[in-house]
Amino acid sequence: MNEKESFKIKMLHLITGLNTGGAEMMLYKLLSHMEREAIDIKVISLMDIGPVGRKIQELGVPVRALGMRRSVPNPLSLLRLVRWIRQDPPHYIQTWMYHADLIGGLASKLAGGIPVIWGIRHSKLDPQSSKRTTIWIARTCGLLSRWLPARIVCCSEASRRIHTDLGYAGEMMIVIPNGFDLATFRPDPEARLSVRRELGIPEETPLIGLVGRFNPQKDHRNFICAAACLYASIPDVHFMLCGEGVTRENPDLVQWITAADISTRCHLLGRREDIPRLTAALDIATSCSYSEGFPNVIGEAMACGVPCVVTDAGDSALIVGKTGIVVPPKNPHALAEGWSELIKIGPERRSLLGSAARRRIEELFNLPLIVARYEELYEDIMAYVR
């Protein structure tokens, strides 16, 4: 038996929850592309297993859930987590998001001092859109950041900068951005046609899209106000919105659309499983958030060859580079002007921008490159464990 066969690394990923979101999907993508022959991987969710947890289980990775509620950490749940860890101690633990960072950091100490890698996915903490408990936990993590984690992984340069200012240990931090699967997200002319047939709009009608759950930070109201501005000057345009809570049953969203008099131009698709297809059908993709870390929807659209108009939040401008347009947050007129500029340059120039966008993702954010950076981090941690 060789050394590789006799020594199998045990890794535990601890995440706050496994419903659809950027951190959850990055964990899934990481696990689906890691070399797992010499690694024994397990996942624990503080809350429930959720749809992403079920996708991870389909990879053959065991997933357990503590069943916690999203609130102040429960000491009994912490003790149960410690017991689970002691039953089958991993060589190291990677945590994802604030609640898991705090609970995982404490559990790792109580379970025998197992090295833990924290994961920060937020940029700024806005009291208007972040719960008080989340802000409290984030600040508590900052106070403990020189004691609990062995490393801190930020998903964006904005996250690293903001959390350093909050008192996190800057010397512990590294930035590993999200990665994108270029085989899943790719240009698809057939998707363009089929989605337009589904929505009942002409083939040549410009389609602008926003993919994202209904959340204050995503600023759907900004999108609707900008859509009304654009429609006033370019009436031959349609808007597609999809994500959790983005449906005709959402009273706030419907009220904004009705007040803007663009009901016939807005298509609310809710939560969908065919995001690559929907994204590839767009002429222009948008992220209009006022707070972000590293938005997946921008990289996914760019991988599909779709040019983007984005607000300058988190690392959005860094992702887009010169392949799209960056506008200020909370400024619907600027957002509408960005859309208008990309519509007016015509399909051929938009296609050139889209091709440049895909190349940028391939060069900087291709999933295998990002997975390799995580694997390098794990090797560094293992050097202290062996």
N, C-alpha and C positions, 0 to 999 in steps of 0.2 A: 504494500500500500504506500503510495507516494504522499508527500507532505500535503498536497492539495486535497487529497481524498481523506486524510486523517484529521485535518483541521477545517471545520466548517464555521464560517463567521455567522453569528446570530445577530440579527438587526431587528429592532422594534421601531415602528413608526407610530407615534401617538398624535392624533389629530382631534380638534374640537368636535367636528361633525363630518358626515360624509354625504350631505346633500350637494346638489350641483353648485359649484363655485370655483373660483380661480385656483385656490390652494388645493382643493379636493381633486380637481382635474390634473393639476401638476403632479400630485402624488401618484395618481393613476398612470399618467404618462411615464413618470420615472420608473415605476415598478414594471410597466409593460415593456420597457426597453433596456432594463438592467440585465447584466449577465448574472443569472441566479443559480448557476450550477454549483458554485462554492459558497453560496450565501443562503442562510435560512431566514426568511423574512416573515414577520408577523405584523399585523396592524390592529391597533385598538382605537376605537372612537369613544370620546368621552360621553357622547350622547347616543345616537342610534346608528345603525348601519347605513341606511339611506341608499339611494340609487347608485352613487359612486362606489359605496362599499360593496354592493352586489357585483358591480363590474370588476372590482378588485378580486373578489372571490372567484369570478370566472377565470382569472389568471392562475388560479391554484394557490393564492395567498390567503392564509387564514385571517379572518376578520372577527373581532369581538367588540361588543359595545357595553360600556359601563351604565348606560341609561340615565346619565345625569341630565338635569335641566339647565338651561343657559342662565346661570345666576352666579352668585358668590359660591366658590368651590365648596363642596360638601366634604367635611373631614372623613365621614364614613366611606365615601367613594374613593377618597385618596388612599385610605388604608386598604380598601379592596384592591386598588390598582397595585399597591406595594406588594400585596400577597400574590397577585398574578405574576408580577415581575420576578419575585423570589422563587416561584415554582419553576420557572424556566428562564434564568437570567440571560439577557442578551449581552453582547460585548459592548454595544452602544445603543443609544436611543436618539431618534430624531423626532422633534416635536414640530407641529405646524399650527400657528396662530396663538394669540396671547394666552387663552385659557389653558391650552395644552402645554405651552411653554412653562407657565407657573406650576401647574400640577405635575407635569412630567419632571421638571427640575427638582421639586421637592421629593417626589416619589423615587427618583434616581438616587438621591442622597440616603433616604430611609432604607432603600433596598440594597445598600452596600457601596455607594459611591460609583455607580455606573456612569461613564461619560455621556453627556447629553448635548445634542446640537439643537439649538433653538431655531425656529423659523419665523421671521417677521414678514407679514404680507401687506400691512397697512402703510400708508404714508402719514398724512396728518390725521390727528384725532379731533374731529369736529364735534363739540357738545350737542349741536343740533341734529346730528345724524348718527352719533355713536352713543351707545348706552353708557350710563354712569358707571355701571359695574365693569364694562369693557375698558373704560378710561382708567378706572382705579387699578384694575389688574395690569394694564400696560405700564402704568407708573410704578407699580410694585415690582414688576419684572425689571424695570430700569434700576431700581435700588439693589436688586439681587443679582444683576447681570455680571458682576465681578466674582460672584461666588458659585452660582448654580451651573451655568453652561460652560462647556469646553470650547465651543464656537457658536457664533450667531450668524445665520444665513439670512440676508435681506434679499428680497426679490427685485429690488430696484435701487438705483443710486439715491433717489429721493427718499426712500425708506431709511437708508443708512444715514443720510444727512440729518433728517428730522429726528430720528431716534438717538443719534449722538447728542443732539441739542437737548433731548429730553433727559439725558443723564445715563444712557446706556454705555457700556464699555466699548468705546470705539475700536480699541485694539483687538477685541474679540470678533469683530465683524468682517464678513466677506460678502460680496454681492454675487449671486448666481441668478441670472434672469430666468424667466420662463422660456421653455423651448417649444417648438412647433413641429408637428409631424407633416412633412411636405407631401407625403403620399396620401394622407387623409384630406388635407386642405390644399387644393390645387385648382387651377383654372378648369372650368367645365362648361363648355358652350351648351351642352344638353340641359344642364341645370337651369341655365338662363331661360331657355324656352319653356321647360316644364313648370317652373315656378310662376312664370307669367301666365301660363294657361291656368294654373291653379288659382291665381289671384284674379284672373279675368281682366288682364290689362294688355294693351298692344305690345308687340315685340320690341318696338323702338322707343317706348316710353321710358324716360329715365326713372330708375328705381333707387331710392336712398334708404339705407337700412341702419337700424340700431338693434344690436343683440345684447341683451342684459336684463337681469331681473329688475322688478320694480322696487327701487330703493332710493332714498333721498339723494345719496351721493351720485347716483347715475344721472340724476337731473333730467328726467323725462319731460318735465315742464319746459325746460330750456329747448329740448328738441321740438316740442309741439309749437312753441312760439316761433322758433326759427322756420319750421315748416310753413306756418301761416305767412311769414314774411316772404319766403321763396315763392309760394303759390300765388301771391299777389302779382309777382312779376313774371313768373314762368308757370302758367297754369297746367301745362302738360307734364306733370310730374306726380309720382306716387311714392308713398312712404311705407316701409315694412318694419314693424316692431315685433320682436319675439323675446320671450323670457318668462320666468316665473312671475305671475301676477299681471302680465301684460295682455289683458283680455277685455272683452266688452263688459265683463262683470266687475271691472274696476271702476268705481264711481268717480274717483278723482281724475283718472286718465280720460274717461269718456267726457267728463265735464269740460276739460281743457280742449279736447278735440272739437266738441260741439261749439264751444264759445269761439274757437278759431275758424269755424265753418269749413272744416276740411274732412268731414266724416267720410265722404266718398273717396277720399284720397289716401286714407290711413288704413292699413291692414294689420290687425292685432292678432297675432298667431299663438300667443301664450308659450308654454313650455314645449319645445320640440326636440325630437331625437335626430333630426336631419339637418343640424346646423351647418355642416360642410356644404351641403347642397344649397341651402338658403343663402349662405354667404357668397358662394360662387355666382349666384344669380344677380348680385347687386352691381350697379354702376358705380356707386359711391358708398363706402361704409363710414360709420361715424362712432366716435366715443365722445360724449358731451358731458362727462362727469366733472364735478368740481373737486373731487378727491379720489385719487387712485394710487395704487402701487405700481404694478406692471400689468396693464389690461390685456388679457388674452385675446379679446375680440379684435384688437388692432392687428396683432401678429397673424391671427387666423385669416383675416381679410387680405392682408398683404400676401400671405402664402397662396391665396386664391387668385392673386393677380388683380385685386380690386384696390384702387387708390382710396386714401382715407382723408377725411377732414376731422381733426381731433382737437379737443380742448387741451390747453397746456396744464395738465394735471399729472402728478407722478412722473413716470418716465415716458409718457406718451410721445412727447416731442423727440426724445432720443430714439424711440423705436421707429418712428416715421422717417426721420432724417429729412432728405430732400425729395422724398417720393410722394409727399402729400402736402396738406396745408394744416398749419397749427393756428388756432385762434384762442382768445382769452376765454376762461370759464365764465358762465353766467352772463353771456353776451349773445342773445339770439340773433341780433342783426349781423354780428361778425360771423356767426356760424352759417347763416343763410348766404352771406357773401362768399364764404368759402365754397359752399355747394354750387352757387351760381357760377363761380370761376371754373370749376371742374366740368360743369355742364356745357359751358360756352366754348371750351377748348375742343369739344367734339370727341367722338368715340375713338378715333385713331390715336390722338394724343393721350387720352385716358388709358388706352391699352399700353402705350409706351411707359407711362407712369406705373401702371400695374405690374408690368414686367420688371421694372427696376425695383419695385417694392418686394416682389418675390425673391429677386436676387439678394436683396438686403437681408431678408429672413434667412435665406440659405447660408449666407456668409457669416452672420452674427448670431442667429438664434435657432439654427437647425437643431432639432431635438437630440440627435446623437452627440453633438458638441456639448450641450448642456448636461446630458447624462454623464458624459466623461468628466465634467467638472465636479459633479457630485461624487463620482467614484474616486476621484483624486482626494477629495475631502475625507471620504471614509478611510482611504489608505493612510492619510495623515493621522487620523484618530486611532486607527489600529496599531500604528507604530508605537503608541504609548500603552496599548492594552496587552500586546503579546509579551 
